[in-house]
Amino acid sequence: MNMPNMKEARVRTKDKHKIIKDDYIVLNKNIGVGKKYNVITYGCQMNVHDSENIKAILEDMGYSYVDSIDEADLIVVNTCAIRENAHNKVSGMLGRIKHLKQTKKDLITIFCGCMAQEEGYVKNLVAKYRWIDIIVGTHNFHKIPIYLDNLYKTKLNQVEVYSIEGDVYENIPVKRDSKYKAWVNIMYGCDKFCSYCIVPYTRGKQRSRDYHDILKEVNDLVNQGYLEVTLLGQNVNAYGKDLDIDYDMANLLEDVAKTNIKRVRFITSHPWDFTDKMIDVIAKYDNIMPYIHLPLQSGSNKVLKDMNRRYTKEEYTTLFYKIKSKVKNVAISTDIIVGFPTESEEDFLETLNLVKELKYDLAYTFIFSKREATRAYDMKDDTSLIEKKKRLARLNEVVNENAYLNNLAYLDKVIDVLIEDVSDKDGYLMGYSDTMKLVNVKADLSYLGKIVKVRITSIKTWSLDGEVVEC
């Protein structure tokens, strides 16, 4: 048994990470034959892509996918630790699975993801949720075949969580959720240690993949007919800083664009590492989409300092307008936290006024949530939850107004949309514009998996409606 340790997870040494290409092993390829699995995913795009790996791993062992937990013989719960709300959702799901396991004695449950890296939470799981068969962390989920084999042989629960800086593991199989769009990891972990954020503890140190491996993956996707890739990392702008080579995110973006993939995206950016060189590359290539996610978090310099964000609102604003001026028709979204422990009403008003000025296309807004082991966990907090909710409502009112006004500019325009699925709206398909606008398109199934011209016929705050324009 290996339990998580948050103190050890904070350690950063000067040791270089290893790139390991032969660590994935399936001991018994028939262990899941005749059995079905389901994967439940919470959290960010990195978690979604991890689940794509986990699905492929399970199918390597003979399991087949089923869409309902009620029909599954094995359930994977892949978790997020970024906010308390994620914890609550996971706890509710565990309650459902526990009830299911009472009538289905042979049901196997695997608990993984970022919550599996939390020391206090896992201690509680081991003590009170003994029916969970395997708990595995973010650094070693590719070893699920070994832990499953051990479980069947010993009938003992497997708890294997490592609080380490981490390495990079290549050649892990993947079963992609889409035939048209693909996630591509370019780096893992984070060394920023924002005072509110648990990610450096749950994902390890910042470590980049070799760019040759990334480009090979993208070229393979192009050959398979994929139209869009999204480059993933906790802080993609810092790509390459941990490698002893003269090659950075701007170089990688340019090389990915040169593969002639139709669409290139990347998330998530930290303003601190967003260089002029990157902006110039984005502006240069038409297949790098004009959509930037640029987390602000707060418009108050005092709060930004307490958050350990390492930039001022003036520096952020300068970067924002530089991107706007250089990248044609760019859309910018952001993240904002309200109710940070040291945020006063005056600090909040600074954030609100900056959001009014910058007029984001989209903003993901949250009330501050305490996270185990982070510096903000113990900060004095005198603001009531009621007041924090009021601030969030005031902020969202401005965010919604900006989003609607930005969308209004699309009315009657013809834009390119990658059609990727059936819409929830009857008679429509759905997809995204180059600027990451959700578009419901009146069209038949023959348009699935195509980038088509769409005339926008109506707009809403968070989506657009349109019809195909035959060219």
N, C-alpha and C positions, 0 to 999 in steps of 0.2 A: 504493500500500500504506500502510495506517495500522495501526501496532502499538500494543498497550496499554502504558501507562506508569503504574505504581502510584503514583509520586510525584505526577504530575499528577492522578490520580484522587482524591487526598486533599484537593485544593484546594477551599476553600469561600469564595466571595465574597458580597458583599451584593447581587449582581445578581439580579433576580427572573426566575424561569423563564417561558418563553413557552408559551402554549397554542396549538398549531398544528393546524389542521383540514384542511389541503389538501396534505400532504406525501406521502401514499400514492399512488403512481402505478404502473400496470401498463403497460409499454411494448408488450408482445406477449402478447396474451391467448390465443394459439394455441401458445405455446412448449412446453406440456406435453401437448398433445392426443395421445391414444393412449399416454401414458406414465403410470406408476404411481409413487406416493410412499409412504414410511413415515416416521413421526416417533417417535423414541425419547426419552422424557422422564425426567430425573432431578431429584430435589429437591422443593422446596416447592410450595404451591398456586399461587404466582405463576408458577413455571415451567410448571405444568400449564396455566394460563390463557394464557401466552405461546404454548404449543404449539397451543392452540385457535385463536389468531390466525394462526399459521404455516400450519396446515392450510387455513384459509380463503384465505390469500394464495396458496398453491400451487394451490388449486382455481380461483382467479381466473385463473390462467395455463393452465388446461385439464388439469392433472394430476388423476388419480383416486386415491383412497386404497386401499391394500392392507395387509392385516394382517401380512404377513410380509416381512422384509427380503430374503429370497431371491427374491421376486417383484418387488421394487421396482426402478425405474429411477433413483430419487432417494431418498437417505436423509438425514434431518435428525437430528443428535444434539444435543439440547437439554440442557445440562449444569448441574450444581450444584457450587459450590466451597466449601460450608460446612464439609465434613470430608474427611479423607484417604480415608475409605471410599468417598466419591463418586468421587474421582479413580480409585481402583482399579477400580471398576465401569466407568467410562468407558473406561479403558485396555483392559480386557478386551473391551468392545464394539468398540473401534477395531481390535483384532486380528481379530475376526470379519469386520468389514467389509473390512479389507485382504485377507483370504483370499478373500472374495467378489469383490472387484474384480480379482483375478488372473484369474478366469475370465469376468468380465463387464466388459470394458474400458470400456464407455460409461457405467458406473454413476457417478452424481454424488453426492458427499458434501458436506453442509453441516454445519459445526461451529459451534454458537452457545451462548448462555446465559452463566452466570457464569464458567465456566472460560475462556471466550474473552476475558474481561477480565483474566485473570492474565498478567502480563508474562512471567514465567519459563516458564510452561507453553506459551504461544503461541510463544515463541522456539524451544522444543523441537519443537512441531508443524511450524513452518515449515522447520526444519532436517531433521527426520527423518521427517515424515509428508507428503511432498510430494504424495501422491496425494489429500489432502483438497483439494477444489476451492474451497470458499468458507469463510472464517472470518469471522463477523460477531458483534458484541457485543450487549449488552442494550439499548443506546440506539438502534439503527438496524436491527433485524431486519425492520422494515416495508419496508426497501429491498431485500429479497431479490429482487424482480422485476428491479431494475436490475442487481444483481450477477450474476444468472443470464444476463441478456441480454448483459452484458459478457463473461461466460465463454464463451458460445457464439460470440460474434463474434471474440474475441481468442485463445481457447484458452489463456489465462493464468489462473493461480490468483488469486482475489480475497481479499485480507485487508483487512477494513475494520472496525477496532475503535477506538472513540473513548473516551478517558479524560477525560470531561467531567462537569460538574455535571448536565447534562441538561435536557430540556424535557418537556412533556406533549403527546403526539400523539393526537389524536382521529380518529374515522372510520376506524380500522383494522378490517377485517372479522374476523368470528369464526365459527368452526364449533364449536358447543358439544358437549361429549361426552355431555351428558345432556339429556333433554327436560323434566326436572322441576326440576333444580337448576342454578343458574348462579353463576359467579364474576363479581364486579364490582369492578374496580380502583377505589379511591378516591384512592390516592396512590402515589408511587413513591419509592424511595431512602430513605436514613437519614442523620442527622447525629449519632447518639449516639456512635459510635466506641468501642463496648465493646472492650476491649483484645485480645480473642480473635477478634473478628468481622471478616470480610472484606467483608460486605455493603455498607458505605458506599463501598468501593472498586469493587465490581462493579456497583452499581446507581445510583450517583450521589447527589446531595444530596436531601434531603427536599423533595418537591414535590407539592402537592395538585391534584387535578382540580377544575374548577369544579363546584359542587354542582348547578347546573342540568343539566349534562351527565350527572351521576351519576343524578339523579332521572329524567331522560328515559329513560336506559337501563333503570332499574328498572321504570318504567311500561310501557315497551315489552315487557319480559319478562312483566309481569302480563297484558298484552293477548294475549301469545302462549301463555298458559296455564301459565307456570312457577309453581311452588309455593314455591320457596325461593331466596333469594339469600344469598351470603356476601360481605361487603365485605372487600376485600383491601388489604393494605399491609404494608410492613416494620414499621411502627409505626402502626397505624390510630388509636390514641388521640391522636396528634399532628396528626390531620387539621385543616387550616385554619390552623395556627399560622404557616405561611409566606405566608398570604394577608392582604391588608389589608382584611379584613372581619370583622365581629362575628358569626362563624359557626364553630362547632367540631364535634367529633365527636358531642357530645350532640345538637346541632341536627340534624345529618345523620341520626343514628339515629332521631330522632323523625319526621323527614320521610319517611324510608324506611318506617317502620312505618305511617305514614298513607296510603301507597299501597295498603294492604290486601293486600300480598303475604302469603301464609299464614305464612311463616317467614323471619326475619331472623337471620343470624349475622354474626360479624366476627372476623377474625384478621389479624395477631397483635398483642397488647397489650403495652405496656411499662408496668410498675407506676408509673413516674415520672409518666406523663401520664394516669393513670386517675383522673378527677375524681368528686366527689360528685354532680355534675350528671349525669354519665354513668350512674352507678349508679341514680339516681332515674328516669331515662328507661327503663332496662332493666326496672326493677321495675314501671313504669307500664303497659307495653304487653305484652299476652299474646303477640303475634306476634314479639316479640324473644325468641329462645330463651334459656332459663336455663342457658346453658353458656358459661363464660369460660375462655379459655386465658391463664394468667397466669405467665409465666416467672419462676422464682426464681433459677436458675443456681447459687446457693450459699447455705447458711445461716450462713456465717461473715462477719461484718462486715469482717474484714481482707481476705478473699478478694474480697468484693463491691467493696471499694475498689480492689483491684488489677485487678479486671475493669472498672473504670470504670462500674459500674452506677448509681451516683448515688442509691442508697437504702440504708437499713440493713435488717437482718432485722426489727427492731422496726417500722419503717414499713411494710414488706411485710406483716407479720402483722396489723397494724392494718387495712390495706386488705382483706386476705383476710377477716377476720371481719366487716368492714363490709358486704362483698358478701354474705356468708353470711346476715347478719341482715336485709338489705333485699330480696334477690331470692329469692322463694319457690322451694324445691326446686332451688336452683342446684347444678350440678356444676362443679367447677374442676379443670382439668388444668394441667400445668406442664412446664418444661424444666429439667434439672439437668446440670451438667458436673461430673464427678469428675476428680481428678488435675490440676487447674489447677497451673501451675508453683509457685505459692507456697502450695499447700494442704498443710497438715500433717495428721497423724492427728487432732489435736484439732479442726482446722477441719472435717475430714470428719465427725467425730462431731457437731459442731454442725448440719451439714446433715442427718445421719441423724436426729437427735432432733427437728428441726423437721418433717421429713417424717412422722415418727411422730405428731407432734402435729396437723398439718394434715390428714392422711388424704386426700390427693388421690384423685380418681376415676381419674386416669390421669397418668402422668409419663413423658415422653420423656427417657431418661437416656443420657449419652454420656461417653466418655473424652475428655479434652481433646485437640484436634488442632491442631497448629501451622498457621497460615495466613500466607502470604507477605505482608509489609509491615505486619502488625499489630504492636502494641506488645508483645504477649505472645510473639511469635515468638522474641525474643532474651532472654526472662526465664530466669534460672537455674532448672533443674529437676532436683532430686535424687531424685525418687521414681521407682522402677523401674516398667516397664510391668506386671510381674507384680503388684506392689502395687496399681497402679491398677485392674487387672482384679479383684482381690480386693475392693476398695472398691466397684466397680460391682456385683459379685455381692451384696454385703451390702445395698447400697441397693435393688437390684431385688427382693430378698426382701421388704423392707418395702413397696415399691411394689405388688408383686403381692398381698400380704396385704390392703392397704388397698383395692385395686381389687375384690377378691373380696367383701370385707365391704360395700362400697358397693353392689355389684350384688345382694347378698343381700337388701337392702331392697326390691328390685323383685319378688321372688318372689310370685306370686299376684295381683299388682296389674295393673290395666288401664291401659295407656298409649297415647298416640298415636305412630304410627310412619309415616313416609313411606316407602312401598315403592318401591324404585328399581331393583332388578335381581334376577336369579336368583342364589340363594345357591350357594356351593360345596357346601353340604349338600343331598344328594338330597331332592327333594320339598319344598324350602323356597325362599322368596324372601327377600331381605334389604333392610334399610333402617335408618334411625336414629331414635331417640327425640328428643324435644325437648332432652334433656340429652346428646345425642351418643353414646348407647349403641348399639353395633351389635346389631341384633336379627335373628335368623333366624326367619322366620314361616312356619308351615305353611299354605300358601295357593296357589291357582292363579293363572295369569298374568293373570286379569281384574283383579287388585288392583294391578297395576303402575301407578305414577304416581298413587297415591291415598294420602291420609293416613287410616289406619284405626285402629280400636280393637283393641289386642292384649293378650291376657292372657298374662303371663309364666309359663311352666310349668317352666322350669329355668334355672339360671344357671351361668356359667363365669367365669373371671377377666376375660376380655376381651370377652365377648359374652353375650347373653341369647337364649333360645329361647322362642317363644310361638305362640299360635294366634289367629286372627281372632275377635273377639267381634261377633256381628251385633247391631246396635242397631235 
